[in-house]
Each structure stands twice: as C-alpha cells, then as structure tokens.
Amino acid sequence: MSMRSIGYSFNNAIADIIDNSITAEADCIEIECIWDGENPTVEILDNGNGMNREELIEAMRPGTKSPLSERSEEDLGRFGLGLKTASFSQCKRLIVKTFQDSIFNQAIWDLDNVQRLNKWFLEIDDNKETNEETINHGTTIRWEKVDTLSQKNKEDAEENFNSVVSDLRKHIGITFHRFINGDQRKIIFKVNGIDCKPYDPFFSEKSTPLPTEKINNQIIKCEIRGFTLPSKNKCSDFEWEYYAGKEGYLFNQGFYLYRNGRLISLPTWFGIEKKTPKRKLCRVRIDIDNKSDLLWQLDVKKSSAVPPPLVRRRLRKILNALVSPAERNFNDKAKRLTNREMIPIWQRAKKNEAIFYLVNRNHPLIKDFTANLNDSLFRIFEKVLFLIDNGLPSEGIYADFSDDKDINEIDKNELDFLIQLSQEMINLLSKKDDFDIERAKLSLRSSEPFKSNWENIEEKL
C-alpha cells in the first residue's frame, strides 16, 4: 500500500491523470466530482485514443515505463506510475473504462480486495455486451471509495467537497493554461460541466516582457523569459487583485517551471534569492521538455524540480537582469516615500547599520510651535516626540507598503483642514529670507501629505 503515501494533493493527483489524457491526444477532458452522501466519486473522461486490452493491462501495471525511455514530445508522463499512484493516493477503488475502435475494455483495482486476498488481483472485463454507451475512442478514470474527501461529519464533508471542486477548477486553469488558451495544442477542460478558464500568471496582456534567454547544448535545453507585471496604478482594481492570486504578489514572485507547456512547480527562486517586496512584480517562465526530467530531478508527482548546476549558475547570472524592471518599479515608489524633501516631516537616519526615522525638529511648523513653548512644556513636547520616534510601527508599515495598500490617505472630511494648514505653511515659509510665495508653494507640494492632495489644495489657494 506504499502507493497511497506518495504525498499527492487532490489537485496534483487529478493533474497527473490529465497528463495521460493529453498524451493520448485528447482535446476535451471533463472531470465529474459527484457527492453521494458518504461515498463521493470522481471521474476523469477524455476523448483521446483509448486503449486496447493489452495496453490497458500494461497501463494498470505499476511502473510501466522507465524515466530513461524515449518519449514523444507531447508525452507528459514520467515513470508510468501516475495513473496508479495518483489514483490510490485519493481512493481505494480504481476503475478504468476505455474504448478503442469502438471496442470496450475495463479494468479494476480494488485495494480492499488486494488486502483481503493478500495479492495484487486485477479485474478485467472485456464484455462486449457492456452497458456503456459505445463510442469510437476515449477513456474514463473512475475513483470510488474516495476516503480522502469523506469525513465523519457529513455536513462539513459536503462543504469541503464543494470547496475542493472549486479549487480544482482554478488549479487546472493555471496548471494547463497554455493548453486552454491555445499556446500549446488547444484542449477544453471542464469540471462538473463548467469550463475551466485559463489563468496566465504573467498577465501577458499588460506585463513588460524581457527577451527570451536560451540554454541550448548537448546536455540540456531550456528557455527562460522574465515578465514584470504592471504596478497597481497601471491596471484596474480587479486586475490587480486577480493577478495577485489568493497567496498575494509576495508569494507568487519567482520562477515558474513548465514541462512541455504544463506548469510543474509553485513559484520559487530555487534558493538563489529570497522572496522580497522589491521583486514581487517579477515572474519568470522556464520551459523544459520531457528529456530533461533526470537533470531537473523531477519527482514522481511532477510537482517539484531542482535546476541542474549548469542552469542554476546561469540563472544566478541572469537573475539581476530579469528582475531589475520589477526592482525599479518598487524603488521608484520607495523613493517617493523616503525622498529627502525640502521640508519633510520625517527624517531618515542611519546608526550602526540600522535605519530609523525621526520627526524633523527643523520642520517650520514644529519650529514655530516650539518657539512659543516655555521650558516646562518644551520638555514635555520632547518626550512626546521621543515616543513618536521610537514607537513607529515599522513592521506594519513595511507589510502594508509591500501589499500596495493606501497609506495615510486623506479622507474627504479632512481636506478642508489640510487646505487651511497649507495656507498657514505657505505664509510661514514665505517669511524666510530666501522664500517667496511661489517657492513656498513649490516646497510644500514636494512633501506629504500636501503632495498627494495638491490638485485639490491648489484650487483653494
């Protein structure tokens, strides 16, 4: 029963079955997840080439192909284990129904029978009087006794089942998006009758692509292309949230590895770099073929891989060029936040390699205020400033800034107060020897919170 403990998720198990359908040249693949009380079932139906009796028996044998075997360019298989390991990771009864040239064959593995008989007993049915509707070609994989989706609490189990179905549709949409949109051989995918929509993680329509990098020698072939996703102000709110994904931009940065057009791994920098906010808009596509499996240490589940040393060295060298546009987007925004304005309310300082921010004691408004304080009130005010300096919630600001949240946005109810403050600041600045009204305005509009609201302020001045 070791095949039950490979470590497949439900989504990865379904994807592994789909790989077989694509290899069989199917152009329509349907998944039916049926809730039937305590006995949910799953069916994966395709219109591929189907199998004859000998091919079916061979397909039901564990480990039917060596990873070193020559494969067709569209073959998405790996070890010949996928059908069995993926299925048994989720269920205890596997039924395969297949038509080839209108001839029906069926085979069944039932793990309860295997355990009861203490031997691998494969049930074969090639009865031509089957109740199955005759079709020319195609295969149906049916999972019964799906114990991974059943729970003791029936209400929770059904809710969990429905959630799994919804997540599956999204998983297929990203894993096979290049087949759905026709970049590869076009294939229609459906889950419970609803079409799966392609999810392009690179937002190709609005992203800035970089030139394709190629590694092509006798040992390995792969193509690498970087994409810088648009910043928040260059796309709609819906687009921004949609391409962030459920996990967010920080998680979804990195290399996306595709094998014959099929997404293999979750986004990762393969340990070459850490995921940081300044690279959150950078996503890099790597394309390999099925002849590179051993070099990339592709696992049985086809869900993770490790770049070979030759590629890893190359990736390390080209990473800076690939991510620099994303870094520039982030750094431009950072400069707008931390730039040394002529009259900033905050001062950025450095001490023993540590960065900290202080309220600017030389800000005109603060200087004007403190000039009117007696010694006792001045000391109290210094204590207040000390608490503000050292109580800055830097981690929270950093997290919000990384998620592109609007920070310190002025509410409409506060706008009148800001306009009044602007006028007072301009009057205060214009009293300085080297400032006139126009220069005072120019100085004011270069610092927050006036800068972000200057259009509204200027109308009232």
C-alpha positions in Angstrom: 0.0 0.0 0.0 3.0 2.3 -0.2 1.5 3.9 -3.3 -1.1 5.5 -1.0 1.6 7.5 0.8 3.4 9.3 -2.1 2.1 12.7 -0.9 -0.2 13.8 -3.7 -2.7 16.6 -3.1 -6.1 16.1 -4.6 -5.4 18.7 -7.3 -2.0 17.2 -8.2 -3.5 13.8 -8.4 -6.1 15.0 -10.9 -3.4 16.8 -12.9 -1.4 13.7 -13.2 -4.4 11.8 -14.6 -5.0 14.7 -17.0 -1.3 14.3 -18.2 -2.2 10.8 -19.5 -5.3 12.2 -21.4 -3.1 14.8 -23.1 -0.6 12.2 -24.0 -3.5 10.2 -25.5 -4.2 13.2 -27.8 -7.5 14.2 -26.1 -8.8 17.6 -27.0 -11.7 17.6 -24.4 -11.2 16.5 -20.8 -14.0 16.5 -18.3 -13.9 16.0 -14.6 -17.0 15.0 -12.7 -16.9 15.2 -8.9 -20.1 13.7 -7.5 -21.2 14.0 -3.9 -23.2 10.9 -2.9 -23.5 11.1 0.8 -20.7 9.2 2.4 -19.4 7.8 -1.0 -18.2 10.6 -3.2 -16.9 9.6 -6.6 -14.6 11.3 -9.2 -14.5 10.6 -12.9 -12.0 12.0 -15.5 -13.3 11.5 -19.0 -11.4 12.2 -22.2 -11.9 11.7 -26.0 -8.3 10.5 -26.5 -7.1 7.5 -28.4 -8.3 5.0 -25.8 -6.6 1.6 -25.2 -6.9 -2.0 -26.4 -6.9 -4.9 -23.9 -3.1 -5.3 -23.8 -2.5 -1.6 -23.5 -5.0 -1.4 -20.6 -3.3 -4.3 -18.7 0.1 -2.7 -19.2 -1.2 0.7 -18.1 -2.6 -0.9 -14.9 0.8 -2.3 -14.0 2.9 -0.2 -11.6 6.0 1.4 -13.1 5.3 0.6 -16.7 7.9 3.0 -18.1 11.5 3.8 -17.3 12.1 7.5 -17.0 15.0 7.0 -19.4 12.7 5.6 -22.1 12.4 7.7 -25.3 9.1 9.6 -25.3 7.1 11.6 -27.8 7.4 15.3 -27.5 3.8 15.6 -26.2 4.2 12.8 -23.6 3.6 14.4 -20.1 4.2 11.1 -18.3 7.2 10.4 -16.1 7.6 6.9 -14.6 4.4 5.2 -15.8 3.3 5.4 -12.2 0.9 8.3 -12.4 -2.4 6.5 -13.1 -1.9 4.2 -10.1 -0.1 6.4 -7.6 -2.3 9.4 -8.2 -5.5 7.4 -8.0 -4.6 5.4 -4.9 -3.4 8.5 -3.1 -7.1 9.5 -3.2 -9.2 6.4 -3.4 -9.2 2.7 -2.7 -11.1 1.5 -5.9 -9.8 2.5 -9.4 -11.9 1.7 -12.4 -10.6 2.3 -16.0 -13.1 2.2 -18.8 -11.7 2.6 -22.3 -12.8 2.5 -25.9 -10.5 2.0 -28.9 -12.0 1.5 -32.4 -15.4 1.2 -30.6 -14.2 -1.9 -28.7 -14.7 -1.6 -24.9 -12.4 -2.8 -22.2 -12.4 -2.3 -18.4 -10.0 -3.0 -15.6 -10.5 -2.6 -11.8 -8.1 -2.3 -8.9 -9.8 -2.6 -5.5 -7.4 -2.2 -2.6 -9.8 -3.8 -0.2 -9.8 -7.0 -2.4 -6.0 -6.8 -2.7 -5.7 -6.7 1.1 -8.3 -9.5 1.6 -6.7 -11.8 -1.0 -3.2 -10.7 0.0 -2.2 -10.4 -3.6 -2.5 -7.9 -6.5 -5.6 -9.1 -8.3 -6.6 -7.1 -11.4 -10.2 -7.5 -12.5 -10.5 -7.4 -16.3 -13.8 -7.0 -18.1 -13.9 -7.0 -21.9 -17.6 -8.0 -22.2 -18.8 -6.7 -25.5 -22.4 -6.6 -24.0 -21.4 -3.7 -21.7 -24.0 -1.2 -20.6 -21.6 1.6 -21.5 -22.7 3.8 -24.4 -20.5 2.8 -27.3 -18.0 5.5 -28.5 -15.2 5.2 -31.0 -12.4 6.2 -28.7 -11.7 7.6 -25.2 -11.1 6.7 -21.6 -12.8 7.2 -18.3 -10.9 7.0 -15.0 -13.3 6.5 -12.1 -12.4 6.8 -8.4 -14.6 5.1 -5.8 -14.1 4.8 -2.1 -12.6 8.3 -2.2 -11.7 8.3 1.5 -9.5 11.4 1.3 -12.7 13.5 0.7 -15.0 11.8 3.2 -15.3 13.0 6.8 -17.3 11.8 9.7 -19.4 15.0 9.9 -21.5 14.8 6.7 -22.3 18.5 6.6 -18.7 19.5 6.8 -17.7 16.8 4.4 -20.1 18.1 1.7 -19.0 21.7 2.2 -15.3 20.6 2.0 -16.1 18.6 -1.2 -17.6 21.6 -2.9 -14.7 23.8 -1.9 -12.3 21.2 -3.3 -14.2 21.2 -6.6 -13.9 25.0 -6.9 -10.2 24.9 -6.1 -9.7 22.2 -8.7 -11.1 24.3 -11.4 -8.7 27.1 -10.5 -5.8 24.6 -10.3 -6.5 23.3 -13.8 -6.8 26.9 -15.0 -3.2 27.7 -14.1 -1.6 24.3 -14.5 -2.8 23.9 -18.0 -3.5 27.5 -19.0 -1.2 27.2 -22.1 -3.4 24.4 -23.4 -6.6 26.1 -22.6 -5.7 29.4 -24.4 -4.2 27.5 -27.3 -0.5 28.3 -26.8 0.0 24.6 -26.8 -2.4 22.2 -28.5 -5.8 23.6 -27.6 -7.8 21.5 -25.1 -11.1 22.1 -23.5 -11.3 21.3 -19.7 -14.5 21.1 -17.7 -15.2 20.5 -14.1 -18.8 19.5 -13.3 -19.9 20.9 -16.7 -18.2 24.3 -16.2 -15.4 25.3 -18.5 -12.0 26.0 -16.8 -10.8 29.4 -17.6 -7.0 29.9 -18.3 -5.1 31.8 -15.7 -2.0 33.4 -17.1 0.3 34.2 -14.1 2.4 36.5 -16.2 -0.5 38.9 -17.2 1.0 38.9 -20.7 -1.5 41.5 -21.9 -0.1 44.3 -19.8 3.2 43.0 -18.4 6.6 44.1 -19.7 8.4 41.0 -21.2 12.1 40.6 -21.4 14.0 38.9 -24.2 14.0 35.1 -24.1 17.2 33.6 -22.7 18.1 30.2 -24.1 20.3 27.5 -22.8 20.9 25.0 -25.6 23.7 22.4 -25.6 24.2 18.7 -25.8 23.2 18.2 -22.2 20.2 20.4 -21.6 17.8 22.7 -23.4 15.6 25.3 -21.8 14.1 28.8 -22.4 13.8 31.5 -19.8 11.7 34.6 -20.1 11.0 37.2 -17.5 7.9 39.3 -17.1 7.4 42.5 -15.0 3.8 42.8 -14.0 2.2 46.2 -14.1 2.1 48.3 -11.0 -1.1 49.0 -9.2 -1.7 52.4 -10.9 -1.4 50.8 -14.4 -4.2 48.3 -14.1 -7.8 48.1 -12.8 -8.6 47.2 -9.2 -10.0 43.9 -10.4 -6.9 43.1 -12.5 -4.6 44.0 -9.5 -6.4 41.6 -7.2 -6.9 38.9 -9.8 -3.2 38.6 -10.7 -2.1 38.8 -7.1 -3.7 35.4 -6.7 -5.0 34.0 -3.4 -1.5 34.0 -1.9 -0.6 37.5 -3.0 2.2 39.1 -5.0 5.0 38.4 -2.5 4.4 34.6 -2.6 3.7 34.4 -6.4 7.0 36.0 -7.5 9.7 33.7 -8.8 10.4 31.1 -11.5 7.5 29.1 -13.0 8.8 25.9 -14.4 6.9 24.4 -17.4 7.4 20.9 -18.8 6.0 20.6 -22.3 3.8 23.6 -21.6 2.4 22.2 -18.3 3.1 24.0 -15.1 5.2 21.9 -12.8 6.2 23.9 -9.7 4.9 26.6 -7.4 6.7 29.9 -8.0 10.2 29.8 -6.4 13.6 31.4 -6.8 15.1 27.9 -6.2 17.0 29.2 -3.2 19.0 31.6 -5.4 17.3 34.6 -3.9 14.8 35.3 -1.2 11.3 36.5 -1.9 11.3 40.2 -1.2 8.8 43.0 -1.8 11.1 44.7 -4.3 10.8 41.7 -6.6 7.1 41.0 -6.1 6.1 42.0 -9.6 8.7 39.7 -11.2 7.7 36.3 -12.6 9.9 34.2 -14.8 8.9 31.4 -17.1 11.2 28.5 -17.6 10.3 26.0 -20.4 11.9 22.5 -20.5 11.0 19.3 -22.4 10.4 15.8 -21.2 14.0 14.8 -22.0 15.3 16.9 -19.1 13.5 15.1 -16.2 16.5 13.5 -14.7 18.6 16.6 -14.9 15.9 18.6 -13.2 15.3 15.9 -10.6 11.6 15.9 -11.4 9.6 14.0 -8.7 7.0 11.3 -9.3 4.2 13.7 -8.7 5.6 16.1 -11.2 5.0 18.9 -8.7 8.6 19.9 -7.9 12.0 20.0 -9.5 15.6 21.2 -8.9 17.6 23.1 -11.5 20.8 21.3 -12.6 24.1 23.0 -11.6 24.6 24.3 -15.2 21.2 26.0 -15.3 21.5 27.2 -11.7 24.8 29.0 -12.4 23.2 30.6 -15.5 20.1 31.6 -13.5 22.2 33.2 -10.9 24.0 35.3 -13.5 20.9 36.5 -15.4 18.6 37.0 -12.3 19.6 40.6 -11.8 18.7 41.4 -15.5 15.5 39.6 -15.2 14.3 41.3 -12.1 15.7 44.8 -12.5 12.5 46.3 -14.0 10.4 44.9 -11.1 13.0 46.3 -8.7 12.9 49.7 -10.4 9.1 49.8 -10.0 9.5 49.2 -6.3 12.4 51.5 -5.8 10.7 54.4 -7.6 7.8 54.0 -5.2 10.2 53.8 -2.3 12.0 57.0 -3.4 8.7 58.8 -3.4 8.1 57.7 0.1 11.6 58.4 1.6 12.9 61.1 -0.7 14.6 64.0 1.3 12.0 66.7 0.5 12.8 70.3 1.2 10.5 70.3 4.3 9.9 66.6 5.2 8.1 65.8 8.4 10.2 62.7 8.8 14.0 62.5 8.7 15.7 59.2 7.7 18.8 58.5 9.7 21.4 55.7 10.0 23.2 54.5 13.0 25.4 51.3 13.3 23.9 50.0 10.0 20.4 50.4 11.4 17.8 52.7 9.8 15.5 54.8 11.8 13.1 57.7 11.3 12.8 60.8 13.4 10.3 63.6 13.4 12.0 66.6 11.8 12.6 69.1 14.6 13.5 71.7 11.9 10.2 71.5 10.2 8.9 75.1 10.0 5.6 74.3 11.8 7.4 72.4 14.6 10.0 75.2 15.0 7.2 77.8 15.1 5.3 75.7 17.7 8.3 75.1 20.0 9.4 78.7 19.8 6.2 79.6 21.8 6.7 76.9 24.5 8.2 77.6 27.9 10.9 75.3 29.2 8.5 73.0 31.0 6.2 72.5 28.0 9.2 72.1 25.7 10.5 69.2 27.8 7.1 67.6 27.7 6.9 68.0 24.0 10.3 66.5 23.6 9.1 63.4 25.4 6.1 63.2 23.1 8.4 63.4 20.1 10.7 60.7 21.6 7.7 58.3 21.9 6.6 59.0 18.3 10.2 58.4 17.0 10.6 55.1 18.9 7.0 53.9 18.5 6.9 54.0 14.7 5.2 50.7 13.6 7.8 50.0 11.0 6.9 46.3 10.5 3.3 47.1 9.9 4.1 50.0 7.5 6.5 47.7 5.7 3.9 45.0 5.3 1.2 47.4 4.1 3.6 49.1 1.7 4.6 45.7 0.3 0.9 44.9 -0.3 0.4 48.3 -2.1 -2.2 49.4 0.5 -3.0 53.1 0.5 -1.1 54.5 3.5 -2.3 57.7 5.2 -4.8 58.6 2.5 -6.5 61.9 3.4 -10.2 61.5 4.0 -12.6 64.0 2.3 -13.7 65.2 5.7 -10.0 66.2 6.4 -9.4 68.0 3.2 -10.6 71.4 4.4 -8.3 71.2 7.4 -5.4 70.3 5.1 -6.1 73.2 2.8 -6.1 75.6 5.8 -2.9 74.1 7.0 -1.4 74.5 3.6 -2.1 78.2 3.6 -0.6 78.6 7.1 2.5 76.7 5.9 2.9 78.9 2.8 2.6 82.0 4.9 5.1 80.7 7.4 7.7 79.7 4.7 7.3 82.9 2.8 8.6 84.8 5.9 12.0 83.2 5.4 14.6 85.4 3.7 15.1 83.1 0.7 11.5 82.1 0.2 8.8 83.9 -1.8 5.2 82.7 -2.2 5.9 80.7 -5.3 8.9 79.0 -3.9 7.0 78.2 -0.7 4.2 76.5 -2.8 6.8 74.6 -4.7 8.4 73.4 -1.5 5.1 72.5 0.1 3.9 70.5 -2.9 7.0 68.3 -2.8 6.2 66.8 0.6 3.4 64.8 2.1 0.6 65.0 2.9 0.4 68.0 0.6 1.9 66.3 -2.5 -0.8 63.6 -2.8 -3.6 66.2 -2.5 -2.0 69.1 -4.3 -4.6 69.3 -7.1 -7.4 69.9 -4.5 -5.2 72.2 -2.4 -4.1 74.4 -5.3 -7.7 75.2 -6.3 -8.3 76.8 -2.9 -5.1 78.7 -2.6 
